């Protein structure tokens, strides 16, 4: 739980993240530099958690802008269900993009978004495993095996996916 609510841990795990600023208990601002091919740009975003019902569910809304590249916004409903020693995370998300973002091919975006989300989850698992587990050659624990509130996993993944939309736009 502490790691999921620690801006420095999240900053280390979200690819290209430069800053995460806590605005209030449930609101954060984020600055990310994303590079996809020859395109490299800075993007700002806001995440807001609401309807928190720990440890069972919450709502998440996000919005962000890449300047001339366009904008995006959306939300997600997230729920947790204990399954033995593991926790199943389920969510449904909706997002919309505008400006040049709406012109990007979905297959290209899906591939890059998947890679960035995988990088986030891998880095987070490694951060939780710590240096002792790495030194011993142990594998990082599976994200789904931890009994924690996953707001930042989902928030990070959704923001990363959104920023991929922005990063794939050529700079003018």
CORLIN-V721656 format. One record per pair of residues at least 12 apart in sequence whose ideal C-beta (glycine too) atoms are under 10 Angstrom apart, sorted by the first residue. I is the first residue (numbers start at 1). J is the second residue. D is the distance in Angstrom with one decimal. If there is no record, write none. Layout:
i;j;d
I;J;D
I;J;D
This chain:
i;j;d
1;54;9.0
1;55;9.0
1;146;9.5
1;147;9.2
1;148;5.3
1;149;6.0
1;151;9.8
2;148;9.2
3;124;7.6
3;127;6.6
3;128;6.0
3;146;9.4
3;148;7.8
3;152;8.3
4;124;8.5
4;128;9.5
4;146;9.3
4;148;5.8
4;149;6.2
4;150;7.0
4;151;6.4
4;152;4.4
4;153;7.1
4;155;9.3
4;156;9.4
5;22;9.1
5;25;9.5
5;28;9.9
5;148;9.8
5;149;8.3
5;151;8.1
5;152;7.0
6;20;9.3
6;127;9.5
6;152;8.8
7;19;8.3
7;20;4.0
7;21;7.4
7;22;6.1
7;28;7.2
7;30;9.1
7;152;9.4
8;20;8.0
8;127;10.0
9;123;9.5
9;124;7.7
9;127;5.8
9;128;8.7
9;152;8.5
10;28;8.5
10;30;8.5
10;120;9.1
10;123;9.8
10;124;8.2
10;127;9.3
10;152;5.6
10;153;9.6
10;155;8.5
10;156;6.3
10;159;9.9
11;30;8.7
11;31;9.8
11;32;9.7
12;123;6.8
12;124;8.8
12;126;9.6
12;127;6.3
13;119;8.5
13;120;5.6
13;121;8.3
13;122;8.7
13;123;4.1
13;124;4.5
13;125;9.1
13;126;8.5
13;127;6.0
13;128;9.6
13;152;8.6
13;153;9.2
13;156;6.7
13;160;9.9
14;30;7.5
14;32;6.8
14;116;8.7
14;119;8.8
14;120;5.7
14;123;8.0
14;124;9.0
14;152;9.0
14;155;9.3
14;156;5.0
14;157;9.1
14;159;7.1
14;160;6.4
14;163;9.0
15;32;7.8
15;33;9.4
15;34;7.7
15;35;9.4
15;115;8.9
15;116;5.3
15;117;9.2
15;118;9.8
15;119;5.0
15;120;6.4
15;123;7.8
15;156;9.3
15;160;6.5
15;163;8.8
15;164;9.7
16;31;9.4
16;32;4.8
16;33;4.7
16;34;5.0
16;35;7.1
16;40;9.1
16;42;9.1
16;43;8.7
16;116;8.5
16;119;9.6
16;160;8.7
16;163;7.7
16;167;8.6
17;30;6.6
17;31;7.5
17;32;5.2
17;33;8.3
17;34;9.7
17;120;9.3
17;156;8.5
17;159;9.0
17;160;9.1
17;163;9.6
18;30;8.5
18;31;4.7
18;32;6.5
18;33;6.0
18;42;7.7
18;43;10.0
19;31;4.6
19;32;8.7
19;44;9.6
20;32;9.4
20;45;9.9
20;47;9.0
20;152;9.4
20;156;9.5
20;159;10.0
21;46;9.9
23;46;7.8
23;47;9.4
23;48;8.8
24;48;8.8
24;49;9.9
25;49;8.5
25;52;9.4
26;47;8.8
26;48;6.2
26;49;4.3
26;50;6.5
26;51;9.9
26;52;7.2
26;58;9.0
26;60;9.7
26;151;9.1
27;46;6.9
27;47;7.0
27;48;5.0
27;49;7.6
27;50;9.4
27;61;9.7
28;45;8.7
28;46;7.2
28;47;4.9
28;48;8.1
28;49;8.7
28;62;9.8
28;152;9.0
28;155;7.9
28;159;9.6
29;44;6.9
29;45;7.3
29;46;5.6
29;47;8.2
29;64;9.9
30;43;8.4
30;44;7.1
30;45;4.8
30;46;7.5
30;47;6.8
30;62;9.3
30;64;8.0
30;155;9.1
30;156;9.0
30;159;6.4
30;163;9.0
31;43;7.4
31;44;5.6
31;45;8.1
32;44;8.1
32;45;7.2
32;64;8.7
32;66;9.7
32;159;7.5
32;160;8.1
32;162;9.7
32;163;5.4
32;166;9.0
32;167;8.8
33;163;9.5
33;167;9.1
34;66;8.4
34;112;9.5
34;116;8.2
34;160;8.7
34;163;5.1
34;164;7.1
34;165;9.8
34;166;6.7
34;167;3.6
34;168;8.9
35;167;6.9
36;108;9.1
36;109;9.7
36;112;5.9
36;115;9.9
36;116;9.1
36;163;9.5
36;164;7.0
36;166;9.3
36;167;4.4
36;168;5.4
36;169;9.1
37;112;9.4
37;167;8.9
37;168;8.2
37;170;9.2
38;170;8.2
38;171;8.7
39;69;8.8
39;166;9.3
39;167;5.9
39;168;6.9
39;169;6.9
39;170;6.0
39;171;6.1
40;167;7.9
40;171;8.1
41;66;6.0
41;67;7.6
41;68;9.2
41;69;6.7
41;163;9.4
41;166;7.0
41;167;6.5
41;169;8.1
41;170;9.9
41;171;6.3
42;66;8.0
42;67;8.4
42;166;9.7
43;64;5.9
43;65;7.0
43;66;4.6
43;67;8.3
43;69;8.0
43;71;9.9
43;72;9.6
43;159;9.1
43;162;8.4
43;163;5.2
43;165;9.7
43;166;5.1
43;167;7.4
44;63;9.5
44;64;6.3
44;65;5.9
44;66;8.2
44;67;8.9
44;163;9.9
44;166;10.0
45;62;6.3
45;63;6.7
45;64;3.3
45;65;7.6
45;66;9.3
45;71;9.9
45;72;8.5
45;73;9.6
45;155;9.7
45;158;9.6
45;159;5.5
45;162;6.9
45;163;7.2
45;166;9.2
46;61;8.5
46;62;6.8
46;63;5.5
46;64;7.0
46;65;9.4
46;73;9.3
46;159;9.4
47;60;6.8
47;61;7.6
47;62;5.1
47;63;8.7
47;64;9.1
47;151;8.8
47;152;8.6
47;154;9.8
47;155;4.9
47;156;8.8
47;158;8.2
47;159;6.5
48;60;7.3
48;61;4.8
48;62;7.4
48;63;8.6
48;75;9.0
48;155;9.3
49;61;8.3
49;78;9.3
49;149;9.6
49;151;5.5
49;152;9.2
49;154;9.8
49;155;7.5
50;75;9.2
51;77;8.5
51;78;9.8
52;149;8.4
52;151;8.1
53;79;8.9
53;80;9.6
54;80;9.0
54;149;5.8
54;151;9.4
55;80;5.8
55;81;10.0
55;82;8.5
55;87;8.2
55;147;7.6
55;148;8.2
55;149;5.8
55;150;9.7
56;78;9.6
56;79;6.4
56;80;5.8
56;81;8.0
56;82;9.5
56;149;9.4
57;77;7.2
57;78;6.2
57;79;4.3
57;80;6.9
57;81;9.6
57;90;9.5
57;91;9.5
57;149;9.8
58;76;9.0
58;77;8.2
58;78;5.6
58;79;8.4
58;80;9.1
58;91;9.7
58;149;7.7
58;150;9.3
58;151;6.0
58;154;9.1
59;75;6.5
59;76;7.2
59;77;5.8
59;78;7.5
59;151;9.9
60;74;8.9
60;75;6.2
60;76;4.6
60;77;8.0
60;78;6.3
60;91;8.2
60;93;8.1
60;151;6.7
60;152;9.7
60;154;6.2
60;155;5.7
60;158;7.0
60;159;9.8
61;73;7.6
61;74;7.3
61;75;4.3
61;76;8.0
61;155;9.8
61;158;9.7
62;74;6.0
62;75;7.1
62;76;8.2
62;93;9.3
62;95;8.0
62;154;9.9
62;155;7.0
62;158;5.8
62;159;6.0
62;161;9.8
62;162;6.6
63;75;9.5
63;95;9.8
63;96;10.0
63;159;10.0
63;162;8.6
64;97;9.7
64;159;7.0
64;162;5.5
64;163;6.8
64;165;9.1
64;166;7.1
65;98;10.0
65;99;9.1
65;166;8.0
66;97;10.0
66;99;8.4
66;100;8.8
66;101;7.7
66;162;9.4
66;163;7.7
66;165;8.4
66;166;3.5
66;167;7.6
66;169;6.9
66;171;9.7
67;99;9.3
67;166;8.8
67;169;9.8
67;171;9.3
67;172;10.0
68;99;7.6
68;100;7.4
68;169;8.1
68;171;7.9
68;172;6.0
69;97;9.7
69;99;6.6
69;100;5.5
69;101;6.5
69;104;9.8
69;165;8.5
69;166;5.0
69;167;8.0
69;168;8.6
69;169;3.9
69;170;8.6
69;171;7.8
69;172;8.7
70;97;6.1
70;98;5.5
70;99;2.7
70;100;4.9
70;101;3.6
70;102;7.1
70;103;8.8
70;104;9.3
70;165;7.6
70;166;6.7
70;169;6.6
71;96;9.1
71;97;7.0
71;98;5.4
71;99;6.0
71;100;9.9
71;101;7.2
71;162;9.4
71;165;9.6
71;166;8.4
72;95;6.0
72;96;6.7
72;97;4.3
72;98;7.4
72;99;9.0
72;101;6.2
72;102;9.5
72;158;9.8
72;159;9.6
72;161;9.1
72;162;4.7
72;163;8.6
72;165;5.9
72;166;7.1
73;94;9.5
73;95;7.1
73;96;6.1
73;97;8.3
73;98;8.7
73;162;8.5
74;93;6.3
74;94;5.3
74;95;3.2
74;96;6.2
74;97;8.8
74;158;7.1
74;161;9.4
74;162;7.3
75;92;9.4
75;93;7.0
75;94;6.2
75;95;8.0
75;158;8.9
76;91;5.1
76;92;6.6
76;93;3.9
76;94;7.6
76;95;8.8
76;151;9.8
76;154;6.1
76;155;8.4
76;157;9.6
76;158;6.2
77;90;8.9
77;91;6.3
77;92;5.4
77;93;8.0
77;94;9.4
78;90;7.4
78;91;4.3
78;92;8.5
78;93;8.7
78;149;9.1
78;150;6.9
78;151;7.0
78;153;9.2
78;154;5.4
78;155;9.2
78;158;10.0
79;91;7.2
79;92;9.3
80;147;8.6
80;148;9.0
80;149;7.3
80;150;7.0
82;147;7.1
83;144;9.0
84;145;9.8
85;145;6.9
85;146;9.7
85;147;7.8
86;142;8.1
86;144;5.7
86;145;5.0
86;146;8.3
86;147;7.8
87;143;9.6
87;144;6.7
87;145;7.9
87;146;7.0
87;147;5.1
87;148;7.5
87;149;9.3
87;150;8.0
88;144;7.1
89;143;8.4
89;144;6.7
89;148;9.7
89;149;9.7
89;150;5.0
89;153;7.4
89;154;7.4
91;150;8.6
91;153;9.8
91;154;5.7
91;157;9.4
91;158;8.9
93;154;8.0
93;157;9.2
93;158;6.1
93;161;8.7
95;158;7.4
95;161;7.6
95;162;6.4
95;165;8.3
97;109;9.5
97;162;7.8
97;165;5.3
97;166;8.4
97;169;10.0
99;165;10.0
99;166;9.3
99;169;8.1
100;165;9.5
100;166;9.0
100;168;9.3
100;169;4.6
100;170;8.2
100;172;8.5
101;162;8.9
101;164;10.0
101;165;4.8
101;166;6.4
101;168;8.2
101;169;6.3
102;165;8.9
103;168;9.6
103;169;8.0
104;164;8.9
104;165;6.2
104;166;9.3
104;167;9.7
104;168;5.0
104;169;6.8
105;168;8.7
106;165;9.9
108;164;9.2
108;168;6.5
109;161;8.0
109;164;5.9
109;165;5.9
109;167;9.6
109;168;6.2
110;161;9.0
110;164;9.0
111;164;9.2
112;160;9.6
112;161;9.1
112;163;9.9
112;164;4.8
112;165;9.2
112;167;7.7
112;168;6.7
113;157;8.7
113;158;9.8
113;160;6.9
113;161;4.3
113;162;8.7
113;163;8.9
113;164;4.4
113;165;7.9
113;167;9.9
113;168;9.5
114;157;9.9
114;160;9.9
114;161;8.6
114;164;9.1
115;160;9.5
115;164;8.6
116;156;9.6
116;157;8.4
116;159;9.7
116;160;4.4
116;161;7.2
116;163;7.7
116;164;5.7
116;167;8.9
117;153;9.4
117;156;8.2
117;157;4.5
117;158;8.8
117;159;9.9
117;160;5.5
117;161;6.4
117;164;8.9
118;157;9.4
118;160;9.7
119;160;8.1
120;143;10.0
120;152;9.6
120;153;7.8
120;156;5.1
120;157;6.0
120;159;9.2
120;160;5.6
120;161;9.9
121;140;9.6
121;142;9.6
121;143;5.6
121;144;9.8
121;153;6.9
121;156;8.6
121;157;7.3
121;160;9.9
122;140;7.5
122;143;9.2
123;140;9.5
123;156;9.6
124;140;8.8
124;143;6.8
124;146;9.9
124;150;10.0
124;152;8.2
124;153;6.7
124;156;7.7
124;157;9.9
125;139;8.8
125;140;3.8
125;141;6.3
125;142;7.3
125;143;5.7
125;145;9.8
125;146;9.0
126;139;9.8
126;140;5.1
126;141;9.8
127;140;8.7
128;140;7.1
128;141;6.5
128;143;8.4
128;146;7.1
128;148;9.0
129;141;6.1
